[in-house]
Amino acid sequence: MTKTKNAILISVIIFSLFSCAPGDVRYETTQAGFWMGLWHGVISLFTFIISLFNENVAIYEVNNNGNWYNFGFILGISIFFGGGSKGTCRK
C-alpha cells in the first residue's frame, strides 16, 4: 500500500513540476514575468535533462518581459543550487 502511495505522490510531484515548464503555449499571447522566471530557474536542472531528449522543452522562456524575468530566473537558479554560499564554507 505504501509503495502505491509513494508512486502516486512522485507522479503528482513530477506532473506539477513540469506543468509550467518554459516553452508553454500560453506564453504565445502573454509574457512570462518575475514569478515564472523564478519558477523556471528552480526547475532548470530538470528541464535541462528533459530538453536533451525532447526538442519541445526549453530551459528558458523566450517570450518574457525582460529584466524582471531574467532576475527571477537567476534568483531561482541561485535558490536551487545554493548560490555562492557553499564555496565559502570551511570543511
Secondary structure as UniProt FT lines:
FT   HELIX           2..18
FT   TURN            19..20
FT   TURN            22..23
FT   HELIX           25..28
FT   HELIX           34..42
FT   HELIX           44..53
FT   TURN            55..56
FT   HELIX           67..81
FT   TURN            82..84
FT   HELIX           85..88
//
